[in-house]
Structure formats: C-alpha cells, structure tokens
C-alpha cells in the first residue's frame, strides 16, 4: 500500500464518528502499516572452523551478536561431528535469548581435492518457516569443491531460497567455481534465489557479470569483510570477500556489517571467534 493510501486511512479514522467503525479502521491501519514495512533480517557469517575448537563463551558471544536477526547463514562449519554439535549449541544459545530458533546443518561437502566442510542455517520460527528439505547442489559437484547449500523459507506467504556458499581460496582462483552460478537461476526457475557467503572474490570481478546482467545486485560494494592479523594504521579489515546477490524479486531496505572485533582488546582475541565479520541485509519480498 502506498503512503497516500495510508494517509487516507489515517484521516478516515479521525473523521469517523462511529466508535466501533473507528476502532476497526484504526486496527486495519495498524495491520496495513505493519504488513507494508515488515521485513526479514538476514545475516551471513563465515565463522572460521566452527566446531569443537570454539569455547562456550565464544559461542555465547556469537549468539548475542546474531540474536536480532531472523535468518542466519553460516559458512565453514567443520565436517566432523563437532561442527554439527557447535551449530546445535549456537541454536540453543540463541533460543535462550528470547526467541525460539531452529536450525539445519548440511552434510559434509563432497570435495576430495580440497577441505570439506558443512554449512548451516538458523532461523526464528516465529518469523519464517522452512519449506521442505535443505540440499547441497548436485549438478556441479565436480566443478565446485564445496557445493552450495540451499534452503527455502516462507515469509508471510512469499518464499525465498538462500544459496549458501564458501568458495576456494583466492590463490586457487575462486572464479573458476563462481562462473557456474550463472546457470543456477535457470536450473531453479521457480525459486527466488539469494546468493550469500564467502566468495573469496570481490563483487567487482567480471565473473559476477552474468548474474548482474540477470538483474542480481551485490549487497556490498567496496566493503572489506576479512580481519587482518594485525592492525595497521587504524585499519582492521583486509579483503572484500563476503557478499550477497539478490534478484529483482527482493527489495533491499537496509544493509551493513557487524564490526564484532570492536568488542575485543586485540585482533588476536577477535580472530578466535572468526577471521570474517558478519554481513547483513534487511529486505522485503515482491
């Protein structure tokens, strides 16, 4: 509903004499405003080696960092059982902070040539509903070392599918994997895909041009997202690797990053949690 329509309803409630009608129209106005501005808050975070190496205090810190979001996409969950347990512990900690959370963890990726890992999604059950089963990409397992992990969510009757991805490192040329992303919208024509994760590649790279030509928009431009090992001249961040790419079916309302390292005395302490900062987007669905 447009601002003019909202203004009309507001004026109508002021001029109406019947108390019951006036209350009804006021309730309708509140519902309309709520539906007009209701949005999903999505955050993505490469949590370095999320598994047994993370202490309880570190996972509690992660939960407090993520609690105000509705959906969380995690990369770099360790492939062993400790990774799945750490995700369950994170979900439990989040649920202790006021809202009920659920989660799903992927099977280990099929890579045999590189480091196999898991992905994870966590979400507030009162805000979004998981639709069907989450799955690892099956078509490009030979071309992509850590194949993306998909999960579809329903928000107020509209659906979106997150494509969670962690590319190979920069020196191994992640563009050789990312180039296959241009095939995914046609592979899943009925899904509203949102690509999230650590691409180990800046959005300015030409490998993203096919997605951009399809209407996909990078969330962040020129935003560094990895932590330096040591602060230099007041600079704490190093590379522009983490991002999201969303389609015209998504209206991006707000975005940003979380400088969680500011809660620690040193970068070394912060890097015990992760060597990446979380990135986030607040959006509505068309």
HUVENFEN-V530675 format. One record per residue. N is the residue number from 0. RES is the residue in one letter. PHI is phi in whole degrees, 0 to 359 (none if undefined). PSI is psi in whole degrees, 0 to 359 (999 if undefined). BURIAL is + if it has 16 or more other C-alpha atoms within 10 Angstrom, else -. Layout:
BEGIN
n	res	phi	psi	burial
N	RES	PHI	PSI	BURIAL
N	RES	PHI	PSI	BURIAL
END
This chain:
BEGIN
n	res	phi	psi	burial
0	X	none	138	-
1	X	280	168	-
2	X	297	326	-
3	X	297	318	-
4	X	294	319	-
5	X	297	317	+
6	X	298	321	-
7	X	299	314	-
8	X	297	320	+
9	X	297	315	+
10	X	296	323	-
11	X	296	320	-
12	X	294	329	+
13	X	285	326	-
14	X	270	343	-
15	X	288	134	-
16	X	271	325	-
17	X	290	122	-
18	X	296	320	-
19	X	293	317	-
20	X	295	320	-
21	X	297	318	+
22	X	295	319	-
23	X	298	313	-
24	X	295	324	+
25	X	293	320	+
26	X	297	319	-
27	X	298	320	-
28	X	298	314	+
29	X	298	317	-
30	X	296	320	-
31	X	296	314	+
32	X	297	318	-
33	X	299	314	-
34	X	291	327	-
35	X	293	321	-
36	X	254	4	-
37	X	290	139	-
38	X	214	162	+
39	X	259	138	+
40	X	251	113	+
41	X	249	136	+
42	X	229	142	+
43	X	236	138	+
44	X	211	125	+
45	X	276	103	+
46	X	264	103	+
47	X	307	119	+
48	X	52	55	+
49	X	290	110	+
50	X	184	213	+
51	X	296	339	-
52	X	288	344	-
53	X	276	129	+
54	X	282	165	-
55	X	299	322	-
56	X	292	325	-
57	X	291	320	+
58	X	291	323	+
59	X	297	319	+
60	X	298	317	+
61	X	301	315	+
62	X	299	317	+
63	X	294	329	-
64	X	289	327	-
65	X	259	353	+
66	X	298	334	+
67	X	272	5	-
68	X	259	166	+
69	X	259	325	+
70	X	225	137	+
71	X	236	130	+
72	X	249	126	+
73	X	244	135	+
74	X	247	160	+
75	X	68	45	+
76	X	278	131	+
77	X	295	150	+
78	X	287	333	+
79	X	290	177	-
80	X	298	335	-
81	X	296	331	+
82	X	293	312	+
83	X	297	323	+
84	X	294	322	+
85	X	293	322	+
86	X	295	317	+
87	X	298	320	+
88	X	294	321	+
89	X	296	318	+
90	X	298	319	+
91	X	296	318	+
92	X	295	320	+
93	X	298	319	+
94	X	293	338	+
95	X	284	349	-
96	X	261	14	-
97	X	122	341	-
98	X	231	150	-
99	X	280	128	-
100	X	241	148	+
101	X	235	172	+
102	X	204	162	+
103	X	217	139	+
104	X	242	138	+
105	X	285	163	+
106	X	293	164	+
107	X	301	142	+
108	X	296	159	+
109	X	273	5	+
110	X	303	133	+
111	X	247	343	-
112	X	267	346	-
113	X	220	190	-
114	X	282	113	-
115	X	284	146	+
116	X	215	180	+
117	X	242	163	+
118	X	243	168	+
119	X	211	150	+
120	X	236	141	+
121	X	229	146	+
122	X	206	153	+
123	X	281	120	+
124	X	292	338	-
125	X	280	349	-
126	X	253	311	+
127	X	232	159	+
128	X	238	131	+
129	X	286	133	+
130	X	253	118	-
131	X	66	201	-
132	X	264	145	-
133	X	282	155	+
134	X	210	152	+
135	X	274	144	+
136	X	302	130	+
137	X	258	335	-
138	X	284	324	-
139	X	247	36	+
140	X	292	334	-
141	X	278	332	-
142	X	270	335	-
143	X	239	122	+
144	X	298	310	+
145	X	247	87	+
146	X	302	145	+
147	X	298	156	+
148	X	244	123	+
149	X	255	147	+
150	X	207	132	+
151	X	259	135	+
152	X	236	148	+
153	X	252	130	-
154	X	230	108	+
155	X	53	43	-
156	X	86	359	-
157	X	242	145	-
158	X	243	150	+
159	X	218	150	+
160	X	239	120	+
161	X	274	136	+
162	X	248	98	+
163	X	272	128	+
164	X	215	141	+
165	X	230	108	+
166	X	283	164	+
167	X	295	163	+
168	X	292	163	-
169	X	303	319	-
170	X	288	350	-
171	X	258	9	-
172	X	65	75	-
173	X	298	339	+
174	X	298	337	+
175	X	291	341	-
176	X	265	314	+
177	X	299	333	+
178	X	300	340	+
179	X	278	350	-
180	X	295	335	+
181	X	296	342	+
182	X	272	343	-
183	X	291	320	+
184	X	301	324	-
185	X	284	331	-
186	X	291	329	-
187	X	233	67	-
188	X	295	339	-
189	X	264	3	-
190	X	252	143	-
191	X	269	92	+
192	X	278	137	+
193	X	234	115	+
194	X	275	128	+
195	X	224	152	+
196	X	138	199	+
197	X	255	106	+
198	X	269	353	+
199	X	49	32	+
200	X	199	134	+
201	X	287	153	+
202	X	297	341	+
203	X	285	349	-
204	X	295	143	-
205	X	297	342	-
206	X	296	338	+
207	X	273	353	+
208	X	302	318	-
209	X	301	319	-
210	X	296	317	+
211	X	297	322	+
212	X	293	336	-
213	X	279	356	-
214	X	104	0	-
215	X	285	138	+
216	X	242	133	+
217	X	287	138	+
218	X	292	314	+
219	X	245	140	+
220	X	231	121	-
221	X	74	14	-
222	X	263	115	+
223	X	286	143	+
224	X	227	359	+
225	X	252	150	+
226	X	273	137	+
227	X	292	162	+
228	X	283	330	-
229	X	218	143	-
230	X	292	137	-
231	X	226	117	-
232	X	55	40	-
233	X	78	6	-
234	X	260	129	-
235	X	247	342	+
236	X	252	151	+
237	X	242	304	-
238	X	232	151	+
239	X	266	81	+
240	X	248	322	+
241	X	271	141	+
242	X	195	177	+
243	X	225	147	+
244	X	233	122	+
245	X	236	153	+
246	X	271	172	+
247	X	298	347	-
248	X	284	352	-
249	X	248	131	+
250	X	255	111	-
251	X	280	122	+
252	X	259	329	-
253	X	198	159	-
254	X	200	168	-
255	X	171	190	-
256	X	229	162	+
257	X	247	114	+
258	X	275	67	+
259	X	297	336	+
260	X	295	342	+
261	X	292	347	-
262	X	276	357	-
263	X	243	155	-
264	X	287	326	-
265	X	225	160	-
266	X	294	328	+
267	X	300	319	+
268	X	293	317	-
269	X	297	322	+
270	X	290	349	+
271	X	291	334	-
272	X	278	307	+
273	X	192	158	+
274	X	259	12	+
275	X	232	153	+
276	X	262	151	+
277	X	290	147	+
278	X	240	151	+
279	X	215	157	+
280	X	220	137	+
281	X	251	126	+
282	X	214	160	+
283	X	240	166	+
284	X	247	138	+
285	X	272	999	-
END
